[in-house]
Amino acid sequence: MKSRAGNLVVLLFAAFACIDAGAAESNTKLALVGGMLLDGYETPPIHHATVLIEGNRIVKVGPSSEVAVPADAEVIDTSGRVMMPGLIDTHVHLQILGHGDYLRWDPWIAKNNLVEKVGEISAKQLLNAGVTSAVDLGGTLKESLQVRDRINRAEIPGPRMSVSGPWITRSLGEGFYSTALDNQILVDTPAEAAAAVDKLAAAGVDVIKAYVNLSPAHYKAIVNAAHRHHLLVHAHVYDPEDVRNAFEAGVDVLQHVGSAGMPTYDPALVKAIAVKGTPVVTTAAHRAFLFPATVEFPERLQDPQLKKDFGPQIWEEVQQSLQGFQRLSYFATTDQEIRFSRALLGQWIDSNVTMGMGTDSGSPMNFHTESLWREIKAHVDVGMSPQRAIGAATRINAQILGKGNELGTIEPGKLADIIVVRGNPLFDITALANVEVVIKNGKVYKGGGSSGAGRNPLRILPSR
């Protein structure tokens, strides 16, 4: 990640200091045997590979002909499948589930005391989709921390979560975002913005999210305060002036910049971002690619897995909110976004900026069950190679987290976060939708039958 990588590694999240402490189990031995291995680097795959795991660490990787499997290891047969690092989503929202209207959803879950329950459902869906680490960018402070900590204690299933709690903003988004949940901190002056960072840091958040209507002085105050606490800053930016202001203030990650309904950005600005190595997370698919896909196949909104995960009460509410989805205010400018989407996303890909992957999952019709394959597919459709796209969602995202030395690739010494998919994503990237086995921190959370990854699943996460 060029010069930026060193800074990101230094700014480690506090929560990762004791990463999955409660889930780091004994010296259990696990062997994944027979599948093709994509290790997260842009190098040729290893065919008919074996990966050995002891406890929560990968200990050996290579062709099966060269890796002896210990007699006491549990064997997962991955023949005919692809093994790869667990996916990392750098932009999720645990407190939303694809509902069509925030102004209706926030008061509804608050009234029905469902805020933490929704977070549990989201976390389980993300993990079942192969996401083993994620960054939650905007939620109520109490419930965000509770869900994160319950996952870390292995009380509920979910990815390793880094949470921002409420975002910092100079506008509460009237007419679009509800004030029913305490998920925003309204500030006026740069000093108030810095104080908000201090408050969130003291509460125990892992990252800071800077939202809208912020001046250069606000961005700088937020960045300086966050870095004093060794926290990274993610900025929600679309407008070219906001992108420039956030970048020049030293914001660590630029979010949303590839999904705006506008022409391409100033090439000089894009070049400066590329040279500095500031990561860009475009969240390109969540409107411009997702909307036409839903028009073509609206049946996706009635996926039985969603119904099972949500339970009757939430399922009915989400379904009602998506009736006539074409008319939702969230998609009011999507036609324009669609017209600009390929050129804008292509600009970032062609400029060779440091690109991570994030989905904005939980936003309307953007279900956690589909993280991250639709976002990766959008990048591939616009010209990114499948291997680079997979690397962005694994190795590069781990670097963005400041955990490149622990996560993002399959190699000895790394934490054992591995997924097994049906099909070859280098041939057809949508194979990433078919996650059959999920291993996080050396523990099998989904699949794992010794007679074949997809043919005898053992531990599918239960609906809660």
N, C-alpha and C positions, 0 to 999 in steps of 0.2 A: 504494500500500500504506500510505497514511496516514503516521503518524509513524515506523512501523517501516521504511519503505522506505529512508530515509536511512541508518539504522544498517546495514541489510543491504548497501547499496552500498559503505559504507566497509569492511565486513568481507569483502574480496575473498579468494577462494581463491588461494593461492600458485601452484597449478598453472595457473590461468588467466592468470597474468602473461605466460606465453609460450605462449599457447593455440595448439596445432597448429602450432608453429613449423616443424616439419619438413614439414608438408603445405601451407604457404602457398606455392603455386607461382607461376609467372611471371604475365604479363599475359594468360593464356588468357581468351578471351571466350566467353560462353555466353549464349544467349537462350532463354527458355521462352516459347512463343508460343501464344496462342489459348484457354487455359483460363480458368475462373472463378478469381478470386483472393480468398482469405480472408487478410487481412494480419496477423491476430492481435489486432486491436482489435475492439471491439463496434460496428462500423460496417458499412454495407451493402457487400456484395462488389463487386469490379470485374469486370465481365463482359468476355469476349474480351480478356483482359489480356496484357501482355508484361512480363517481368522480365528485365533485363539484368544480367549478372554479369561483372566483370573481376577476374581473379585469384581472391581469396577473399572479395570484397566485392560487395554489391548496389550498382549504380550508378544504375539508373533503373527506375521502376515506373509503370505506367499502362495505359490502354486501348491496344490495339494500333494503333488509328488515330492515336494521338498519340506513339508511341514508335518511332523508326526503329531497325531492327536493323542493326548494322554488317555490312559485306560479309564480314568475316573472322571472324564469330562462328559457332560451332557452334550449330545450331538444334535444339531439342527441341520437337516439336509436341505441345502439351498440349490440343489441341482435344477437347472433350467430356469433359474431366477438371477436377479442382479442384486448384489450387496453394495451398499453405499453409505456414506455418513448420514446420520440423522439430520433432517432439515432444520434450518434455523430461520424463523420469521421475525424480522426486525420491525414489524408494525402490525400489532394486533390490538383488538379491543375486547377484553374478556366480558365486559358488562353489556354487550349487545350481541344479538344472535341472528342478524340478517333481517330484523324487523324493518318495515318500510318507512317508519316515521318516528324520529327521535322525540318530537314534541308529545307524542302519544306514549312511546315506550318508557321513557324515564319516569313519568308519574305513575305509570301502571306497575312497574316492578317495585317502585318505592312503596306504593299503597299496599301491594300484596306481599311485601317483605321478601322479595325474591332476588335482591341485588347479589348477595353472596352465592345463592343457588345458581344464578345465571353464570357467574364466574366459574363455578365447578363444572357446569355443563360445557362451557367453552373450552376449558383446559383439557377435559377428557376428549373432546372432539379433535382438538389440535394434536394431541398425542397419538390418537388413533390414525390420524392422517399422516403420521410420520414426522411431525414437528417435535423435536426433543428439546429445543430451547426457543424462547420467544421474548420479545420486548412488548410490554403493554403500554401504549402511549395515550393514557387518558382514562381515569376512572376515579371513583370515590376512594379517598385515602385509606379508610379503615378496612373496607372489604378487599381492596387491591392487596394490601399487606397481608391480610388474613389468608386469602387464597394462595398467595405466594408461599407463605410460611407453612401452610398445611401441606402443600405439595412437597416442600423441602423435608418435612417430617414424615413423608410417605403416608399421610392420612388420606389423601385423595390423589388420583392419577392426574398427571399433567406434565407439560414441559418444564424445564427450569425457567422460571419467570423472572425477568427484570421489569420492575414496575415504576411508572412515573408518578402515580397518583394524579391529582388534578393538574391540568396544564395551566400555564401562566399566560394571561391575555389582558388586553386593554378593551376587549369587547366580549360580552357574554353571548353574542350570536343570536340576538333576538330574531324570532321568526324562523329559526332553523334549529338551534339547540335549546333544550329545556333547561330551566333552572331548578327542576324538581330534585335533582341529585347534586350533591356538593362535589362536583367533579371539575370545577374551574376556579381559579383564583384571579379575581379582577384587581388589576393594579393601575395606577396612574403614572407615577414617576419612576425613573430608573431605580431610585433608592427603594421604592416599594417592591419592585421586581426582584432586586437582590435579597430583600428581606423575605420574600416568598420562597426563594431558593433555600435560604437558611432554615426556614420553617420546615420545608419538605425534607431537607437533609437530616434535620434533627429527628424527624419522624421515622426515617429509615428507608426512604425511596432509593432506587438504584440508578435512575436516570432522571433528567429534567426535560420536560417538553415545553418549548416556547411556541405559543399559538399566534394569534393574529393581531394586527394593528400596532405592531411594535416598531419603534424607531431604532436607528443605529445605536443610540445611547442605551436603550432598553436591552437590545441583544448583548451589547458589551457588558452591561451590568450583570445580566443573567449568566453569561459565560464565565466572567471573572469569579462570581460567587460560587458557581457550580464547580469550577476547577479547584477552588480552595478546598472544597469537600471531596475532591477526587471523583466527581460525577461528570458524565458526558451529557451534552446538550443536543437534543434532536429538535429541529425547527420545522414547523408546518409552514411550508412556503410554496406558493404558486406564482405570484406576480414577480416579474423580473426584478423590480426594485427590492422586493423582500428577499429574493434569492441573493442578490448582491449584498444587501445589508447584513444578512445573516452570515454569509460567507466571509465578508471582510471583518466581521466582529469575532470570528474564530469559532463559530458554531461547529460542532463535531460531526453531525450527520444532517444532511439536507433531505427532508422527507417530502414526497408528493410531486417533485419537480417534473416528472414525466407524464403527469396525468392532467395537466391544465388545458383548458379549452382556448388555446392561444397559439400563435406561430412559434417557431423555434426561438431559442434564446440567443442573445448576442454571442457570436462565436468567440470573442475575446474573453467574455465571462466564463464560458464553458472551458476554454483552454486554461484559464487561470485555475479553475477548480480541478482540472485534470493534473496540472503541474503540481499543485499543492498536495494532491491526493485526498482531498476531502471526500468522504463517501457520499454517494447519491443513492437514494432509495426511491424509485419512481412511483411505486404503487400504481402502475400503468393500467392494470386490468380492471380495477374495481368499478369503473363506469364504462369507459370507451370500448372495452373488449367484453365485459360481462353482460352489458345490456343487450347487444345484438345476439349474443349466444343464448340469452333467455328468451328473446323474441322468437328465435328459431326453434327453441326447445323449452317451452314454459313448463313442461312436465318436471323439470329439475326442481321446481319449487315444492313439489310434493314427494320428494325423496323419502321413502319409508324409514331410512336411517335417522333423518331429522325428526320424524314423528316419534320414533322410539326414544331418541335422546331427550327431546323436549318434555315429553309427558303431555297429557291432554290439555292442561290449562295454558301452557306456553304455546303449544302447537296451534291451538285455535286462535290465539291472539296474533301470532305471526302470520298465519294464513289470511286472516281478515285484513291485516295491514298491507298485504301484497296484492290484493284484488285490484285490477286495473293499474298494475305497476307502472305502465307507460306514463301515467298521469301524476306520479309521485313528484313532489317538489325536488327531491334529491336528484332526479334525473332531468331537471328542467333545461339544463344546458348540455346534455349528453350528446345531442346531435352535432353540436359544434366541436365537442371534445373528440368525437369519432373522426371528424374530418381532419383534425390536426394530429391525432394520436400517433400515427405511424411515423410522420416526419419528426415529431418531437422526441419520441422514444428512440428513433433511429439516430438522432443527433447525439444523444448521450452514448449510445452503443458505439457509434463510429468514432467518437472523440477519445475513446479508450479511458474514460474516467474510471475511478474506482467505484464499481457498481455492486451494491448489495441487493438483497431481495426482501421486500415486505409487501404485505397484501392489503392492509387496512381491513382485515377480516373481521366480520361482525357487522360491517356497514350494510345497508340495504341489499338484500339478495346475495350477499357475499359471505357465504357460510364457512365456518371454521372447518367443516368436513372436507373442503376443497383446497385448503391451504397446503402447499404452495403451488400446486401444479398449474393452475390457470395463469398465475402471474409469470411463472417460468415460461409457459407456452407463449404468452404474449411477446416476451423478449425473443424467443426463438423464431416466432413468426415474422418478426421485424428484422432478423438478421444475425442475432447472437448465436454462436454455435451452442449446441446442446451441452457440450462439456464445460464451456465457459459459464453458461447459465446455471448448471448444477454447482459449479465451483462458487458462484456468487451466493447461492443459497446455503452453502456449507462453509467452505474455507474462508471466503471473504467476509461472510457474516460473522464468523467466529472472531476474526480480526476486529470487526466493528465493535463487537462486544468487549474487546480487550482480552479475549480468551483463546487466541490463536494457538497458544502453547498447550491447550487442554482439549480443544474441541475443533470440529470442522473437517478433519481428515481421519482416515483409518490407517494408523501406523502405531508401532510399539510405543508405549508410554502414554498415549492419549486415553482420555476417558472413553469407555465403551458405549458410544452412542451410534447405533447402526440400525438401518432399516433394510428390509428385503422387499423388492418389488417384482411383480409379474410383468415380464416384457423387458425389452431393451430400450431405455430412454434415449440412448444415442441414436437409435433408429426412429423411434416414435416417442417424443417427449411426454405424451399423455400416459405413458406407462407409469409415470409418477402418481397417477390417480389410483393405482392398484397396489397399495401398501399392504403386504401380507404379514410381515413381522416387524415389530418395533422393540428395540432394545435401548434402554436409557440407563446409563450408569451401571451397565453390566446386568441389569435386571430385565427379563423378558416381560413386556407388558401386553403384547399382542402376538398371536400366532406362536410358532415354535415347535410344531409337531415334528418328531424325528422322521416320520415317513414322507416328509415333503412340506415345504414352507406353506404352500397354499392348499394342501390336500388334507391336512389334519390339524387345523388350528387348535391351540390349547387354551389360551387365555385372552379372549376378547374382552375388552373393558366393559363392565356392566353399565347399563343406564342407571342414573341416580334419580 
